[in-house]
């Protein structure tokens, strides 16, 4: 058995709504919502740093244990396999708080959840590439497919801002030329 993303999201979103948690789903699951389905083992959520105590209470209520916490991330794991692992990226810097505000409401089955905008997901993928060179190939594949599938609705100026932030302007030009 593996993580049941729908069940987990149903539980979390219901609680987030009650407690007015500011969040956006990011990572592999969000990539799938924007059209590029791929395997992912956990759920990644961007959350306002001011909501972390409420999030911790929710996660404990739902039988999760916090196994790691730092200034930037919190990681929760459940002994219930279907609930899996949920990682929270703490939004408190300029780009991450801006990404929270831009999150789009999307319907997934019976629930509406907030998904980070494509441009912001690409920004997080660029950050992952900068932080861990071993992830470049996988992250670049996600970026290429996200851009290809969503090219007509992309804010290319915002995207260029992210690529510039991570010293990847040449890559931006190359990808934009390939996609458009």
C-alpha positions as CSV (number, residue, x, y, z in Angstrom):
1,X,0.0,0.0,0.0
2,X,1.1,3.6,-0.6
3,X,0.1,7.1,0.2
4,X,-3.5,8.0,-0.7
5,X,-3.1,11.6,-1.8
6,X,-6.9,12.2,-2.1
7,X,-7.6,10.9,1.4
8,X,-4.7,12.9,2.8
9,X,-5.7,16.1,1.0
10,X,-9.3,15.7,2.0
11,X,-8.3,15.5,5.7
12,X,-5.8,18.3,5.5
13,X,-7.8,20.8,3.4
14,X,-10.8,20.4,5.7
15,X,-8.7,21.2,8.7
16,X,-6.8,24.0,7.0
17,X,-10.1,25.6,6.0
18,X,-11.4,25.5,9.6
19,X,-8.2,27.1,11.0
20,X,-7.7,29.5,8.0
21,X,-4.2,28.1,7.2
22,X,-2.5,30.0,4.3
23,X,-1.0,27.3,2.1
24,X,-0.4,26.1,-1.5
25,X,0.4,22.6,-2.7
26,X,3.8,22.5,-4.5
27,X,6.1,19.7,-5.6
28,X,5.4,16.6,-7.6
29,X,1.7,16.5,-6.8
30,X,1.2,20.1,-8.0
31,X,3.2,19.3,-11.2
32,X,0.5,16.6,-11.8
33,X,-2.4,19.0,-11.3
34,X,-0.8,21.3,-13.9
35,X,-0.8,18.5,-16.4
36,X,2.4,16.5,-16.1
37,X,1.5,13.4,-14.2
38,X,4.5,11.7,-12.6
39,X,5.2,9.5,-9.6
40,X,5.7,11.2,-6.3
41,X,6.0,9.7,-2.8
42,X,5.1,12.6,-0.6
43,X,3.0,15.8,-0.4
44,X,4.8,19.1,-0.4
45,X,3.0,22.2,0.9
46,X,4.1,25.8,1.1
47,X,2.6,27.3,4.3
48,X,2.8,30.7,5.9
49,X,5.3,30.6,8.8
50,X,2.8,32.3,11.1
51,X,0.5,29.2,10.8
52,X,3.1,26.6,11.8
53,X,1.8,26.1,15.3
54,X,-1.7,25.6,14.0
55,X,-0.4,23.2,11.4
56,X,1.5,21.2,14.0
57,X,-1.7,20.9,16.1
58,X,-3.6,19.7,13.0
59,X,-0.9,17.2,12.0
60,X,-0.9,15.7,15.6
61,X,-4.6,15.5,15.5
62,X,-4.4,13.5,12.3
63,X,-1.8,11.1,13.8
64,X,1.3,12.5,12.2
65,X,4.6,12.8,13.9
66,X,7.0,15.7,13.2
67,X,10.3,14.0,12.3
68,X,12.2,17.1,11.3
69,X,12.0,20.8,11.7
70,X,14.2,23.8,10.8
71,X,13.7,27.4,10.0
72,X,12.8,26.5,6.4
73,X,10.9,23.2,6.5
74,X,8.9,20.8,8.7
75,X,8.5,17.1,7.9
76,X,5.6,14.9,9.1
77,X,5.2,11.2,8.8
78,X,2.2,9.0,9.7
79,X,2.3,5.4,10.8
80,X,-0.8,5.0,8.8
81,X,0.7,4.2,5.4
82,X,-2.2,5.8,3.4
83,X,-1.5,9.2,5.1
84,X,2.2,9.0,4.1
85,X,4.6,11.9,4.5
86,X,3.8,15.6,4.3
87,X,6.6,18.2,4.0
88,X,5.9,21.9,4.8
89,X,8.1,24.6,3.3
90,X,7.8,27.7,5.5
91,X,6.8,30.8,3.6
92,X,8.4,33.9,5.2
93,X,10.7,35.3,2.5
94,X,9.6,37.6,-0.3
95,X,9.3,35.0,-3.1
96,X,7.6,32.4,-1.0
97,X,5.0,34.7,0.5
98,X,4.3,36.1,-2.9
99,X,3.8,32.6,-4.2
100,X,1.2,31.9,-1.5
101,X,-0.8,35.0,-2.6
102,X,-0.8,33.8,-6.2
103,X,-1.9,30.2,-5.5
104,X,-4.8,29.1,-7.6
105,X,-7.9,27.3,-6.4
106,X,-8.3,24.0,-8.2
107,X,-11.0,21.3,-7.9
108,X,-9.7,17.9,-7.2
109,X,-12.6,15.4,-6.9
110,X,-14.8,16.7,-4.1
111,X,-12.5,19.3,-2.7
112,X,-11.0,22.7,-3.8
113,X,-7.4,23.2,-2.9
114,X,-4.8,25.9,-3.5
115,X,-2.1,24.9,-5.9
116,X,0.9,27.1,-6.5
117,X,1.1,28.9,-9.9
118,X,3.2,27.2,-12.6
119,X,5.7,30.0,-12.4
120,X,6.2,29.6,-8.7
121,X,6.5,25.8,-9.0
122,X,9.2,26.4,-11.5
123,X,10.9,28.8,-9.1
124,X,10.9,26.1,-6.4
125,X,12.3,23.6,-8.9
126,X,15.1,26.0,-9.8
127,X,15.9,26.4,-6.1
128,X,16.0,22.6,-5.7
129,X,18.5,22.5,-8.6
130,X,20.6,25.1,-7.0
131,X,20.6,23.4,-3.7
132,X,21.3,19.9,-4.9
133,X,23.1,19.3,-8.2
134,X,22.0,15.6,-8.3
135,X,18.4,16.8,-8.7
136,X,19.0,18.8,-11.9
137,X,17.9,16.3,-14.4
138,X,14.6,15.4,-12.7
139,X,13.8,19.0,-11.9
140,X,14.6,20.2,-15.4
141,X,12.3,17.5,-16.9
142,X,9.5,18.8,-14.7
143,X,10.2,22.4,-15.7
144,X,10.3,21.6,-19.4
145,X,7.0,19.8,-19.3
146,X,5.3,22.4,-17.1
147,X,6.3,25.1,-19.6
148,X,5.3,23.1,-22.6
149,X,1.9,22.2,-21.2
150,X,1.1,25.6,-19.9
151,X,2.9,27.9,-22.4
152,X,-0.2,29.9,-23.3
153,X,-0.9,31.0,-19.7
154,X,2.7,31.5,-18.4
155,X,3.7,34.9,-17.1
156,X,7.1,34.9,-18.9
157,X,8.3,38.1,-17.0
158,X,7.8,36.4,-13.7
159,X,9.5,33.2,-14.9
160,X,12.5,35.2,-16.2
161,X,12.7,36.8,-12.7
162,X,13.1,33.3,-11.2
163,X,15.7,32.2,-13.7
164,X,17.6,35.4,-13.2
165,X,17.5,34.9,-9.4
166,X,19.2,31.5,-9.8
167,X,21.7,32.7,-12.5
168,X,20.0,30.7,-15.2
169,X,19.2,33.3,-17.8
170,X,20.7,31.3,-20.6
171,X,18.6,28.3,-19.7
172,X,15.5,30.6,-19.6
173,X,16.1,31.8,-23.1
174,X,16.8,28.3,-24.4
175,X,13.6,26.9,-22.8
176,X,11.4,29.8,-23.9
177,X,12.7,29.3,-27.5
178,X,12.0,25.6,-27.3
179,X,8.5,26.0,-25.9
180,X,7.2,29.0,-27.9
